[in-house]
Amino acid sequence: MLRLHFLNALTWSSIHYVGLGFLLKAQSQNRFLVHHFMKHYHYSSNDGGGAIAEAFTKWDLIYNLSMCMTY
């Protein structure tokens, strides 16, 4: 049982520090999250504000989930 808890903590720590780090790097270099939402979801033409707001909302959700699971 201790092994399972250790693996769970290791997995979530890796997701939090490494996975989210790569995601932030991709977002800062080429706006990965915003482009993802613009490509895969419908927004009215020239309405990048909706995609930006939704990308931030999803980022906040992922970050808070990983933070809760890490601590």
PDB file of N, CA, C and O in Angstrom:
ATOM      1  N   MET A   1       0.821  -1.191   0.000  1.00  0.00           N
ATOM      2  CA  MET A   1       0.000   0.000   0.000  1.00  0.00           C
ATOM      3  C   MET A   1       0.868   1.258   0.000  1.00  0.00           C
ATOM      4  O   MET A   1       0.524   2.256  -0.632  1.00  0.00           O
ATOM      5  N   LEU A   2       1.969   1.203   0.697  1.00  0.00           N
ATOM      6  CA  LEU A   2       2.876   2.352   0.739  1.00  0.00           C
ATOM      7  C   LEU A   2       3.442   2.636  -0.655  1.00  0.00           C
ATOM      8  O   LEU A   2       3.635   3.793  -1.029  1.00  0.00           O
ATOM      9  N   ARG A   3       3.703   1.580  -1.411  1.00  0.00           N
ATOM     10  CA  ARG A   3       4.217   1.732  -2.767  1.00  0.00           C
ATOM     11  C   ARG A   3       3.210   2.486  -3.649  1.00  0.00           C
ATOM     12  O   ARG A   3       3.592   3.333  -4.456  1.00  0.00           O
ATOM     13  N   LEU A   4       1.935   2.169  -3.486  1.00  0.00           N
ATOM     14  CA  LEU A   4       0.891   2.838  -4.265  1.00  0.00           C
ATOM     15  C   LEU A   4       0.829   4.331  -3.940  1.00  0.00           C
ATOM     16  O   LEU A   4       0.692   5.156  -4.843  1.00  0.00           O
ATOM     17  N   HIS A   5       0.928   4.677  -2.672  1.00  0.00           N
ATOM     18  CA  HIS A   5       0.917   6.088  -2.280  1.00  0.00           C
ATOM     19  C   HIS A   5       2.140   6.823  -2.827  1.00  0.00           C
ATOM     20  O   HIS A   5       2.046   7.966  -3.274  1.00  0.00           O
ATOM     21  N   PHE A   6       3.280   6.153  -2.783  1.00  0.00           N
ATOM     22  CA  PHE A   6       4.499   6.762  -3.317  1.00  0.00           C
ATOM     23  C   PHE A   6       4.377   7.003  -4.817  1.00  0.00           C
ATOM     24  O   PHE A   6       4.730   8.078  -5.303  1.00  0.00           O
ATOM     25  N   LEU A   7       3.880   6.008  -5.554  1.00  0.00           N
ATOM     26  CA  LEU A   7       3.726   6.160  -7.001  1.00  0.00           C
ATOM     27  C   LEU A   7       2.707   7.242  -7.350  1.00  0.00           C
ATOM     28  O   LEU A   7       2.893   7.981  -8.316  1.00  0.00           O
ATOM     29  N   ASN A   8       1.648   7.335  -6.579  1.00  0.00           N
ATOM     30  CA  ASN A   8       0.653   8.379  -6.800  1.00  0.00           C
ATOM     31  C   ASN A   8       1.279   9.762  -6.589  1.00  0.00           C
ATOM     32  O   ASN A   8       1.087  10.664  -7.405  1.00  0.00           O
ATOM     33  N   ALA A   9       2.018   9.924  -5.505  1.00  0.00           N
ATOM     34  CA  ALA A   9       2.670  11.206  -5.229  1.00  0.00           C
ATOM     35  C   ALA A   9       3.711  11.536  -6.292  1.00  0.00           C
ATOM     36  O   ALA A   9       3.826  12.686  -6.717  1.00  0.00           O
ATOM     37  N   LEU A  10       4.462  10.540  -6.716  1.00  0.00           N
ATOM     38  CA  LEU A  10       5.478  10.758  -7.747  1.00  0.00           C
ATOM     39  C   LEU A  10       4.841  11.140  -9.082  1.00  0.00           C
ATOM     40  O   LEU A  10       5.330  12.036  -9.770  1.00  0.00           O
ATOM     41  N   THR A  11       3.765  10.472  -9.443  1.00  0.00           N
ATOM     42  CA  THR A  11       3.076  10.780 -10.699  1.00  0.00           C
ATOM     43  C   THR A  11       2.523  12.194 -10.705  1.00  0.00           C
ATOM     44  O   THR A  11       2.736  12.938 -11.663  1.00  0.00           O
ATOM     45  N   TRP A  12       1.814  12.575  -9.645  1.00  0.00           N
ATOM     46  CA  TRP A  12       1.232  13.915  -9.610  1.00  0.00           C
ATOM     47  C   TRP A  12       2.287  15.007  -9.507  1.00  0.00           C
ATOM     48  O   TRP A  12       2.119  16.092 -10.064  1.00  0.00           O
ATOM     49  N   SER A  13       3.373  14.724  -8.799  1.00  0.00           N
ATOM     50  CA  SER A  13       4.464  15.704  -8.743  1.00  0.00           C
ATOM     51  C   SER A  13       5.100  15.884 -10.114  1.00  0.00           C
ATOM     52  O   SER A  13       5.436  17.003 -10.502  1.00  0.00           O
ATOM     53  N   SER A  14       5.266  14.791 -10.845  1.00  0.00           N
ATOM     54  CA  SER A  14       5.818  14.885 -12.199  1.00  0.00           C
ATOM     55  C   SER A  14       4.892  15.658 -13.120  1.00  0.00           C
ATOM     56  O   SER A  14       5.349  16.489 -13.905  1.00  0.00           O
ATOM     57  N   ILE A  15       3.597  15.393 -13.034  1.00  0.00           N
ATOM     58  CA  ILE A  15       2.632  16.136 -13.851  1.00  0.00           C
ATOM     59  C   ILE A  15       2.673  17.618 -13.496  1.00  0.00           C
ATOM     60  O   ILE A  15       2.664  18.476 -14.378  1.00  0.00           O
ATOM     61  N   HIS A  16       2.719  17.908 -12.207  1.00  0.00           N
ATOM     62  CA  HIS A  16       2.669  19.303 -11.768  1.00  0.00           C
ATOM     63  C   HIS A  16       3.917  20.071 -12.199  1.00  0.00           C
ATOM     64  O   HIS A  16       3.806  21.171 -12.739  1.00  0.00           O
ATOM     65  N   TYR A  17       5.084  19.512 -11.970  1.00  0.00           N
ATOM     66  CA  TYR A  17       6.310  20.258 -12.227  1.00  0.00           C
ATOM     67  C   TYR A  17       6.786  20.136 -13.672  1.00  0.00           C
ATOM     68  O   TYR A  17       7.160  21.140 -14.278  1.00  0.00           O
ATOM     69  N   VAL A  18       6.780  18.940 -14.230  1.00  0.00           N
ATOM     70  CA  VAL A  18       7.309  18.739 -15.579  1.00  0.00           C
ATOM     71  C   VAL A  18       6.235  19.012 -16.634  1.00  0.00           C
ATOM     72  O   VAL A  18       6.453  19.791 -17.563  1.00  0.00           O
ATOM     73  N   GLY A  19       5.080  18.370 -16.485  1.00  0.00           N
ATOM     74  CA  GLY A  19       4.022  18.514 -17.484  1.00  0.00           C
ATOM     75  C   GLY A  19       3.529  19.934 -17.621  1.00  0.00           C
ATOM     76  O   GLY A  19       3.413  20.446 -18.734  1.00  0.00           O
ATOM     77  N   LEU A  20       3.239  20.576 -16.511  1.00  0.00           N
ATOM     78  CA  LEU A  20       2.767  21.955 -16.564  1.00  0.00           C
ATOM     79  C   LEU A  20       3.879  22.913 -16.971  1.00  0.00           C
ATOM     80  O   LEU A  20       3.613  23.967 -17.549  1.00  0.00           O
ATOM     81  N   GLY A  21       5.115  22.553 -16.674  1.00  0.00           N
ATOM     82  CA  GLY A  21       6.247  23.371 -17.124  1.00  0.00           C
ATOM     83  C   GLY A  21       6.356  23.376 -18.638  1.00  0.00           C
ATOM     84  O   GLY A  21       6.557  24.429 -19.243  1.00  0.00           O
ATOM     85  N   PHE A  22       6.224  22.197 -19.262  1.00  0.00           N
ATOM     86  CA  PHE A  22       6.243  22.128 -20.721  1.00  0.00           C
ATOM     87  C   PHE A  22       5.052  22.860 -21.328  1.00  0.00           C
ATOM     88  O   PHE A  22       5.178  23.520 -22.360  1.00  0.00           O
ATOM     89  N   LEU A  23       3.899  22.739 -20.682  1.00  0.00           N
ATOM     90  CA  LEU A  23       2.708  23.428 -21.179  1.00  0.00           C
ATOM     91  C   LEU A  23       2.879  24.946 -21.120  1.00  0.00           C
ATOM     92  O   LEU A  23       2.508  25.648 -22.061  1.00  0.00           O
ATOM     93  N   LEU A  24       3.432  25.450 -20.031  1.00  0.00           N
ATOM     94  CA  LEU A  24       3.680  26.894 -19.925  1.00  0.00           C
ATOM     95  C   LEU A  24       4.716  27.369 -20.938  1.00  0.00           C
ATOM     96  O   LEU A  24       4.588  28.457 -21.499  1.00  0.00           O
ATOM     97  N   LYS A  25       5.741  26.555 -21.171  1.00  0.00           N
ATOM     98  CA  LYS A  25       6.752  26.922 -22.155  1.00  0.00           C
ATOM     99  C   LYS A  25       6.140  26.992 -23.555  1.00  0.00           C
ATOM    100  O   LYS A  25       6.410  27.928 -24.308  1.00  0.00           O
ATOM    101  N   ALA A  26       5.309  25.994 -23.903  1.00  0.00           N
ATOM    102  CA  ALA A  26       4.649  25.999 -25.211  1.00  0.00           C
ATOM    103  C   ALA A  26       3.700  27.187 -25.338  1.00  0.00           C
ATOM    104  O   ALA A  26       3.591  27.783 -26.410  1.00  0.00           O
ATOM    105  N   GLN A  27       3.019  27.529 -24.256  1.00  0.00           N
ATOM    106  CA  GLN A  27       2.100  28.670 -24.284  1.00  0.00           C
ATOM    107  C   GLN A  27       2.870  29.978 -24.470  1.00  0.00           C
ATOM    108  O   GLN A  27       2.432  30.850 -25.219  1.00  0.00           O
ATOM    109  N   SER A  28       3.994  30.118 -23.805  1.00  0.00           N
ATOM    110  CA  SER A  28       4.729  31.374 -23.906  1.00  0.00           C
ATOM    111  C   SER A  28       5.443  31.518 -25.248  1.00  0.00           C
ATOM    112  O   SER A  28       5.633  32.638 -25.723  1.00  0.00           O
ATOM    113  N   GLN A  29       5.840  30.411 -25.864  1.00  0.00           N
ATOM    114  CA  GLN A  29       6.558  30.508 -27.131  1.00  0.00           C
ATOM    115  C   GLN A  29       5.632  30.646 -28.338  1.00  0.00           C
ATOM    116  O   GLN A  29       5.916  31.425 -29.248  1.00  0.00           O
ATOM    117  N   ASN A  30       4.515  29.888 -28.354  1.00  0.00           N
ATOM    118  CA  ASN A  30       3.666  29.952 -29.547  1.00  0.00           C
ATOM    119  C   ASN A  30       2.171  29.933 -29.238  1.00  0.00           C
ATOM    120  O   ASN A  30       1.365  29.567 -30.093  1.00  0.00           O
ATOM    121  N   ARG A  31       1.802  30.322 -28.034  1.00  0.00           N
ATOM    122  CA  ARG A  31       0.386  30.423 -27.636  1.00  0.00           C
ATOM    123  C   ARG A  31      -0.359  29.102 -27.870  1.00  0.00           C
ATOM    124  O   ARG A  31      -1.424  29.079 -28.486  1.00  0.00           O
ATOM    125  N   PHE A  32       0.209  28.027 -27.378  1.00  0.00           N
ATOM    126  CA  PHE A  32      -0.308  26.686 -27.627  1.00  0.00           C
ATOM    127  C   PHE A  32      -1.763  26.525 -27.203  1.00  0.00           C
ATOM    128  O   PHE A  32      -2.579  26.029 -27.981  1.00  0.00           O
ATOM    129  N   LEU A  33      -2.100  26.934 -25.988  1.00  0.00           N
ATOM    130  CA  LEU A  33      -3.471  26.740 -25.506  1.00  0.00           C
ATOM    131  C   LEU A  33      -4.477  27.565 -26.296  1.00  0.00           C
ATOM    132  O   LEU A  33      -5.552  27.071 -26.637  1.00  0.00           O
ATOM    133  N   VAL A  34      -4.144  28.796 -26.585  1.00  0.00           N
ATOM    134  CA  VAL A  34      -5.068  29.656 -27.321  1.00  0.00           C
ATOM    135  C   VAL A  34      -5.276  29.109 -28.731  1.00  0.00           C
ATOM    136  O   VAL A  34      -6.405  29.070 -29.219  1.00  0.00           O
ATOM    137  N   HIS A  35      -4.200  28.689 -29.384  1.00  0.00           N
ATOM    138  CA  HIS A  35      -4.337  28.121 -30.724  1.00  0.00           C
ATOM    139  C   HIS A  35      -5.143  26.831 -30.698  1.00  0.00           C
ATOM    140  O   HIS A  35      -5.899  26.556 -31.630  1.00  0.00           O
ATOM    141  N   HIS A  36      -4.992  26.042 -29.650  1.00  0.00           N
ATOM    142  CA  HIS A  36      -5.772  24.810 -29.518  1.00  0.00           C
ATOM    143  C   HIS A  36      -7.267  25.118 -29.468  1.00  0.00           C
ATOM    144  O   HIS A  36      -8.057  24.480 -30.163  1.00  0.00           O
ATOM    145  N   PHE A  37      -7.651  26.085 -28.657  1.00  0.00           N
ATOM    146  CA  PHE A  37      -9.065  26.420 -28.537  1.00  0.00           C
ATOM    147  C   PHE A  37      -9.591  27.093 -29.804  1.00  0.00           C
ATOM    148  O   PHE A  37     -10.746  26.884 -30.173  1.00  0.00           O
ATOM    149  N   MET A  38      -8.773  27.888 -30.468  1.00  0.00           N
ATOM    150  CA  MET A  38      -9.212  28.513 -31.720  1.00  0.00           C
ATOM    151  C   MET A  38      -9.407  27.469 -32.814  1.00  0.00           C
ATOM    152  O   MET A  38     -10.303  27.606 -33.647  1.00  0.00           O
ATOM    153  N   LYS A  39      -8.578  26.431 -32.820  1.00  0.00           N
ATOM    154  CA  LYS A  39      -8.635  25.411 -33.866  1.00  0.00           C
ATOM    155  C   LYS A  39      -9.776  24.411 -33.645  1.00  0.00           C
ATOM    156  O   LYS A  39     -10.460  24.036 -34.597  1.00  0.00           O
ATOM    157  N   HIS A  40      -9.982  23.980 -32.407  1.00  0.00           N
ATOM    158  CA  HIS A  40     -10.891  22.874 -32.138  1.00  0.00           C
ATOM    159  C   HIS A  40     -12.281  23.273 -31.655  1.00  0.00           C
ATOM    160  O   HIS A  40     -13.158  22.415 -31.550  1.00  0.00           O
ATOM    161  N   TYR A  41     -12.502  24.535 -31.362  1.00  0.00           N
ATOM    162  CA  TYR A  41     -13.807  24.979 -30.877  1.00  0.00           C
ATOM    163  C   TYR A  41     -14.269  26.177 -31.691  1.00  0.00           C
ATOM    164  O   TYR A  41     -13.451  26.913 -32.242  1.00  0.00           O
ATOM    165  N   HIS A  42     -15.560  26.368 -31.764  1.00  0.00           N
ATOM    166  CA  HIS A  42     -16.104  27.435 -32.598  1.00  0.00           C
ATOM    167  C   HIS A  42     -16.139  28.761 -31.825  1.00  0.00           C
ATOM    168  O   HIS A  42     -16.696  28.858 -30.731  1.00  0.00           O
ATOM    169  N   TYR A  43     -15.533  29.753 -32.429  1.00  0.00           N
ATOM    170  CA  TYR A  43     -15.610  31.133 -31.945  1.00  0.00           C
ATOM    171  C   TYR A  43     -15.946  31.994 -33.145  1.00  0.00           C
ATOM    172  O   TYR A  43     -15.549  31.678 -34.267  1.00  0.00           O
ATOM    173  N   SER A  44     -16.661  33.061 -32.928  1.00  0.00           N
ATOM    174  CA  SER A  44     -16.967  33.937 -34.055  1.00  0.00           C
ATOM    175  C   SER A  44     -15.664  34.514 -34.606  1.00  0.00           C
ATOM    176  O   SER A  44     -14.665  34.611 -33.892  1.00  0.00           O
ATOM    177  N   SER A  45     -15.687  34.888 -35.860  1.00  0.00           N
ATOM    178  CA  SER A  45     -14.471  35.373 -36.504  1.00  0.00           C
ATOM    179  C   SER A  45     -13.918  36.589 -35.764  1.00  0.00           C
ATOM    180  O   SER A  45     -14.662  37.468 -35.327  1.00  0.00           O
ATOM    181  N   ASN A  46     -12.615  36.613 -35.640  1.00  0.00           N
ATOM    182  CA  ASN A  46     -11.881  37.692 -34.964  1.00  0.00           C
ATOM    183  C   ASN A  46     -12.255  37.843 -33.494  1.00  0.00           C
ATOM    184  O   ASN A  46     -12.084  38.914 -32.913  1.00  0.00           O
ATOM    185  N   ASP A  47     -12.763  36.770 -32.896  1.00  0.00           N
ATOM    186  CA  ASP A  47     -13.075  36.824 -31.466  1.00  0.00           C
ATOM    187  C   ASP A  47     -12.057  35.986 -30.711  1.00  0.00           C
ATOM    188  O   ASP A  47     -12.373  34.897 -30.232  1.00  0.00           O
ATOM    189  N   GLY A  48     -10.843  36.493 -30.608  1.00  0.00           N
ATOM    190  CA  GLY A  48      -9.811  35.787 -29.876  1.00  0.00           C
ATOM    191  C   GLY A  48      -9.982  35.902 -28.379  1.00  0.00           C
ATOM    192  O   GLY A  48      -9.408  35.111 -27.631  1.00  0.00           O
ATOM    193  N   GLY A  49     -10.765  36.876 -27.922  1.00  0.00           N
ATOM    194  CA  GLY A  49     -10.951  37.080 -26.489  1.00  0.00           C
ATOM    195  C   GLY A  49     -11.646  35.911 -25.822  1.00  0.00           C
ATOM    196  O   GLY A  49     -11.320  35.562 -24.688  1.00  0.00           O
ATOM    197  N   GLY A  50     -12.606  35.297 -26.517  1.00  0.00           N
ATOM    198  CA  GLY A  50     -13.302  34.141 -25.958  1.00  0.00           C
ATOM    199  C   GLY A  50     -12.371  32.954 -25.795  1.00  0.00           C
ATOM    200  O   GLY A  50     -12.430  32.239 -24.795  1.00  0.00           O
ATOM    201  N   ALA A  51     -11.511  32.747 -26.786  1.00  0.00           N
ATOM    202  CA  ALA A  51     -10.551  31.645 -26.724  1.00  0.00           C
ATOM    203  C   ALA A  51      -9.524  31.887 -25.620  1.00  0.00           C
ATOM    204  O   ALA A  51      -9.124  30.954 -24.924  1.00  0.00           O
ATOM    205  N   ILE A  52      -9.105  33.126 -25.465  1.00  0.00           N
ATOM    206  CA  ILE A  52      -8.121  33.446 -24.425  1.00  0.00           C
ATOM    207  C   ILE A  52      -8.727  33.222 -23.047  1.00  0.00           C
ATOM    208  O   ILE A  52      -8.082  32.657 -22.164  1.00  0.00           O
ATOM    209  N   ALA A  53      -9.959  33.662 -22.865  1.00  0.00           N
ATOM    210  CA  ALA A  53     -10.619  33.476 -21.573  1.00  0.00           C
ATOM    211  C   ALA A  53     -10.844  32.000 -21.279  1.00  0.00           C
ATOM    212  O   ALA A  53     -10.647  31.560 -20.147  1.00  0.00           O
ATOM    213  N   GLU A  54     -11.252  31.234 -22.279  1.00  0.00           N
ATOM    214  CA  GLU A  54     -11.478  29.806 -22.057  1.00  0.00           C
ATOM    215  C   GLU A  54     -10.167  29.066 -21.818  1.00  0.00           C
ATOM    216  O   GLU A  54     -10.114  28.157 -20.990  1.00  0.00           O
ATOM    217  N   ALA A  55      -9.107  29.443 -22.534  1.00  0.00           N
ATOM    218  CA  ALA A  55      -7.800  28.825 -22.326  1.00  0.00           C
ATOM    219  C   ALA A  55      -7.315  29.086 -20.900  1.00  0.00           C
ATOM    220  O   ALA A  55      -6.781  28.186 -20.252  1.00  0.00           O
ATOM    221  N   PHE A  56      -7.499  30.313 -20.411  1.00  0.00           N
ATOM    222  CA  PHE A  56      -7.085  30.611 -19.045  1.00  0.00           C
ATOM    223  C   PHE A  56      -7.925  29.847 -18.031  1.00  0.00           C
ATOM    224  O   PHE A  56      -7.396  29.373 -17.025  1.00  0.00           O
ATOM    225  N   THR A  57      -9.227  29.720 -18.280  1.00  0.00           N
ATOM    226  CA  THR A  57     -10.097  28.974 -17.369  1.00  0.00           C
ATOM    227  C   THR A  57      -9.677  27.515 -17.286  1.00  0.00           C
ATOM    228  O   THR A  57      -9.630  26.938 -16.199  1.00  0.00           O
ATOM    229  N   LYS A  58      -9.371  26.917 -18.435  1.00  0.00           N
ATOM    230  CA  LYS A  58      -8.935  25.515 -18.447  1.00  0.00           C
ATOM    231  C   LYS A  58      -7.565  25.359 -17.799  1.00  0.00           C
ATOM    232  O   LYS A  58      -7.320  24.387 -17.085  1.00  0.00           O
ATOM    233  N   TRP A  59      -6.670  26.316 -18.045  1.00  0.00           N
ATOM    234  CA  TRP A  59      -5.361  26.267 -17.402  1.00  0.00           C
ATOM    235  C   TRP A  59      -5.510  26.334 -15.886  1.00  0.00           C
ATOM    236  O   TRP A  59      -4.860  25.582 -15.160  1.00  0.00           O
ATOM    237  N   ASP A  60      -6.363  27.231 -15.413  1.00  0.00           N
ATOM    238  CA  ASP A  60      -6.605  27.386 -13.984  1.00  0.00           C
ATOM    239  C   ASP A  60      -7.154  26.086 -13.381  1.00  0.00           C
ATOM    240  O   ASP A  60      -6.762  25.693 -12.282  1.00  0.00           O
ATOM    241  N   LEU A  61      -8.047  25.436 -14.092  1.00  0.00           N
ATOM    242  CA  LEU A  61      -8.612  24.173 -13.618  1.00  0.00           C
ATOM    243  C   LEU A  61      -7.539  23.091 -13.519  1.00  0.00           C
ATOM    244  O   LEU A  61      -7.459  22.389 -12.511  1.00  0.00           O
ATOM    245  N   ILE A  62      -6.718  22.951 -14.554  1.00  0.00           N
ATOM    246  CA  ILE A  62      -5.651  21.935 -14.555  1.00  0.00           C
ATOM    247  C   ILE A  62      -4.630  22.227 -13.463  1.00  0.00           C
ATOM    248  O   ILE A  62      -4.194  21.318 -12.756  1.00  0.00           O
ATOM    249  N   TYR A  63      -4.252  23.489 -13.325  1.00  0.00           N
ATOM    250  CA  TYR A  63      -3.272  23.865 -12.310  1.00  0.00           C
ATOM    251  C   TYR A  63      -3.800  23.593 -10.899  1.00  0.00           C
ATOM    252  O   TYR A  63      -3.083  23.043 -10.064  1.00  0.00           O
ATOM    253  N   ASN A  64      -5.031  23.971 -10.638  1.00  0.00           N
ATOM    254  CA  ASN A  64      -5.594  23.753  -9.307  1.00  0.00           C
ATOM    255  C   ASN A  64      -5.753  22.268  -8.995  1.00  0.00           C
ATOM    256  O   ASN A  64      -5.525  21.851  -7.860  1.00  0.00           O
ATOM    257  N   LEU A  65      -6.140  21.464  -9.983  1.00  0.00           N
ATOM    258  CA  LEU A  65      -6.235  20.019  -9.776  1.00  0.00           C
ATOM    259  C   LEU A  65      -4.860  19.433  -9.438  1.00  0.00           C
ATOM    260  O   LEU A  65      -4.731  18.658  -8.491  1.00  0.00           O
ATOM    261  N   SER A  66      -3.847  19.798 -10.203  1.00  0.00           N
ATOM    262  CA  SER A  66      -2.523  19.252  -9.925  1.00  0.00           C
ATOM    263  C   SER A  66      -1.973  19.754  -8.600  1.00  0.00           C
ATOM    264  O   SER A  66      -1.267  19.018  -7.910  1.00  0.00           O
ATOM    265  N   MET A  67      -2.282  20.990  -8.231  1.00  0.00           N
ATOM    266  CA  MET A  67      -1.846  21.514  -6.944  1.00  0.00           C
ATOM    267  C   MET A  67      -2.496  20.755  -5.795  1.00  0.00           C
ATOM    268  O   MET A  67      -1.827  20.415  -4.819  1.00  0.00           O
ATOM    269  N   CYS A  68      -3.792  20.486  -5.902  1.00  0.00           N
ATOM    270  CA  CYS A  68      -4.485  19.736  -4.850  1.00  0.00           C
ATOM    271  C   CYS A  68      -3.961  18.311  -4.755  1.00  0.00           C
ATOM    272  O   CYS A  68      -3.813  17.782  -3.653  1.00  0.00           O
ATOM    273  N   MET A  69      -3.684  17.690  -5.874  1.00  0.00           N
ATOM    274  CA  MET A  69      -3.212  16.308  -5.863  1.00  0.00           C
ATOM    275  C   MET A  69      -1.760  16.206  -5.421  1.00  0.00           C
ATOM    276  O   MET A  69      -1.331  15.159  -4.938  1.00  0.00           O
ATOM    277  N   THR A  70      -0.999  17.289  -5.583  1.00  0.00           N
ATOM    278  CA  THR A  70       0.400  17.268  -5.164  1.00  0.00           C
ATOM    279  C   THR A  70       0.537  17.437  -3.655  1.00  0.00           C
ATOM    280  O   THR A  70       1.399  16.814  -3.036  1.00  0.00           O
ATOM    281  N   TYR A  71      -0.313  18.279  -3.058  1.00  0.00           N
ATOM    282  CA  TYR A  71      -0.187  18.544  -1.629  1.00  0.00           C
ATOM    283  C   TYR A  71      -1.194  17.825  -0.856  1.00  0.00           C
ATOM    284  O   TYR A  71      -1.228  17.937   0.370  1.00  0.00           O
TER     285      TYR A  71
END
